[in-house]
Amino acid sequence: MLEFGGEALVLTHDAMAEGVHYLPGQDAADIAWKLVATNLSDLAAKGAQPLGVLLGYRFGGDDARFVQGLREVLEHYHVPLLGGDTIGGAGSQVLGLTALGRATHRPVPARSGARAGDELYLTGPVGAAMMGFEALQTGGGDSAAYRRPAPLLATGQALAPLVTAMMDVSDGLLLDAARMAEASGVTFALDRMAVPIAAPEQRRDDALRWGDDYQLLFCVPAGTPLPVAAHRIGEALPRAATPLLLDGAAPSGTLGYQHG
């Protein structure tokens, strides 16, 4: 974040690699959409209004489809392409995008402000991207949630004046909740069955760990009326031995996607 007088400029940069963040041979238009949308989701978590994006792109794939998808997502969210850089080359594709936004509320929401006694909320279900990924792999079912995520820009702006902490869920609900608790110096106690999922019930534990859903996870003081629909999934407690409790116990196994 950069301060400019009475304004705060929010900047974020994400990279996507073929075979890691999307499948080899996946429609380049969907790849362009996801590249922009994931960065806009970071702005949403700050309650920021997008001002534009800068793209780093290597020619050599399905460039026409990529441009088509880029045009679609930028027009959909009314965001201009401000510039960037292009190169040639061979090998697996790696893409980068920087998004710039203007904070709509000060202080700008961060991961680090949650306090003991706060209520923990999630804006919507997790697991949709997991199911979409599997549908894309098999060629059957609805894969849109994985291919074209929807950043919650208006929701983030509405919540920004109220939250004590907020972030988007990109690497798995449990892992991102643990990160926000660590940053805030509290322990989050989550109710496993209170978490909404967009997956069969037998996949609940997978849905809590899979990621790529881009819902907003946030804390507010207890009893705060919310301007948007959201699900209360837990509360913040004084810091204990672990940053995260799931139904009263530390969750076992991998919590989410760990970047290498």
N, C-alpha and C positions, 0 to 999 in steps of 0.2 A: 504494500500500500504506500502511496506517495501523497503527501500533503501539499496542496496548492491553495494557500490562503484559507478561505472558508470551504474549500472542496477537498475531497479525498478521492484519489485515483486508485482503483483496484486493478491489479495486473495478475494474470495467471498464465501458465504455460504447461501444456501437456503434449507428450509424444505418444504415438501409436506405432507398433511394429507388427508387420505381417507374421502370422503364426503365433502371436502372443495376444494381441488385442482384437484381432479379427482373423477369420479363416483364410488360408490361401485360396485364391480364386473367387472370393466373395465379391459381390457387385460393388464396383468402385463408387457408385453413387451413394450407397449406404455407408461406405467407409468415410466419405467426405462428410455426410450428415453426422455420423457419430463423433468424428474428430471435432467438429464445431460444437456439437451439443454437450460433450463432456466438459469442454472449457466453459461454456455458458453456465453449466451446472455449478462450477466453482464460483462464478459470479453470483448465482442465485443464493448460495450459502452465505454470501456477504451482504445480501440485500442490495446488490448493485444493479444499475441500469447499464446494459451493454452500449459501448460507444463504437466498437469496431474490432476487427481481428487482423492479425498478421500471419501469413501462411508460409511454411517451408515445405516445398514439394519437389520430388524427383520425378522427372518425366520417364516414361518407359512402360507404364502399365496401360490400363484402359483410361487414357487421359480425358477423352470426351465424356465418358460416364462420370468420372470424378468431377469435372467441371459442372456437369448437369446437377449432380447431387449437392455440390457446393452452392450453386445458384439457388436451389430449392430451400436449403436450410437457412441461408442468409436472408432470403426473401420472407420466409415464414416467420423469422424472429426479428425482422426489420433491422438487420445488422450489416453495416458496410464492410467490405474488404478494403482495408487501408493500404495494404502492400505486403511485402515479404520477399521471398527469394525462391528461385527455381534452379535446379541443377539437372544434369544428365548422369547416367551411370547404370550399373547392373547390380544384380543381387536382390535380396529381399528388401521390400519397401519399408522405409521408416519415415513417418510424417510428423511434423511439428506444427503447433498452432499456439499463438499468443492472443489472448483476449483481453481487452481493456474495457473497464467499466467505471461508472461514477457512483460512488456510495450515495444511497438515498437517505441514510440515517447515520448519525454520529452519536456514540462511538460505533464503529463498524463491528458487526458480530464476529466473534472469534471462537475458537475451540476452548479457550482457557477460562471462561467466566462462570462456569456452573458452580453453584454453591449447595452445600448440604441442605436438604429440605426442598430443593427444586423438584419439579415434576419433569419427567423425560417423555418426549413425544416423538412420533414418527408420522410423516405426512401421508403415507400410503403403503401398500403391500410390498414385500420383498419376495423374490423368487420368480418374478415374471421374466427377467432376463435369462435366468437359468433355463426355464422352460423354452424360451425362444431360441436359445443356443442349441438345445437338443433338437428342437424342431428344424432348425436350419441344417443341422448335421444329417438328419434323417430324410429331409425333404418333405416332411408332412407336418401339418399344424401351423400355428401362427407364430412367426419368428420376429414380429415387428418390435417387440420390447427390447430385444437384443440388438437388432439392426439399427433402429432409429429411436434412441431414448429421447425423452422429453424433459429438458431442464425446467425447473419450477421457478421461473423468474418472478412472476407476479406474486407467488406464494412467499418467496424469500423476502421480497420487498415489504409485504404486508406484515411479516413476522419480525422484521429487523428492529422495530422500536420496542419490542416486548421481550425478546429472548435474552438470556444470560450467556448462552453458548449455542452455536449452530454449525453444522457441517453437512455435506452431502454424503450419501452412502454409496461409495464406489467400490470398495474392496471387501465388502461383507459387513452386515450389521454388527455382529459381535466384535469384529476387529476394529471397526470405526468407532463404536461405542467405547471400547477400551482405550482407544487413542484420545478421545475427547475427555474421558475421565482422568487419564494420566495428565493431560494438559491442564486440567482444572484442579488437580489435586484432591479429587473425590473418588468415591466408589459408586458406580451405577448398579443398582439392583433391578434386573430385568425380570419381568413375568413372561416366561416363554410362550404361554398360550395367549397372551394379550397382543402379541406381535401379529399383525395381519399378513397373510401370505397369499401369493398368487400361484399356488402349486398344490398338488395333492397333499393331504394331511401327513401321509407317511414320508413325505419329503420335507417336512418342517425344518428339521435340523440342517439339511442341505441349504434350504432357502435362507436361513439365518446367517449362513457363511459364504454364500456364492458371490454376491456383489453385482455390480453393473446396473443396479436399479435406479440410482440417482434420486431416491427419495431424500427428504431433508430430515435430519435428526437434530432435535433441539431441546433445550431446557428453558422453562419459565418458572418464576416463583409460584408456589402452590396457590391454586385458586384463580389464576390469571385467566380471564375470558379470552378466547382465541378468535381471530378474525377469519380463520380458515378451518376446514375440516382436518382433523388429525386424531391419532390414536395414542392414548396414554399407555406406555409400555413399561414404565418403571419410575424410579425416583433416584435422586442423588443422596448418598449417605456420607457421613464423615469418612475420610480415607481409611481403608482397612488394609489387610495384607495383600489384597488383589484389587485391581481397578474395576473388575467386573464380576458380578454375581448373577447367575442364571438360576432362577428358582431357589435362591439361597445358597448356592454352591458355586465355586469357581468352575467355569466350563472347561471341559477336557478337549484335547486334540487341537487341531488347527482352527483358528478363529476366522480366517478369511484369506484373501489373496495377498501373499507377501511378494513384493517386488524384489527381484534379484539384486 
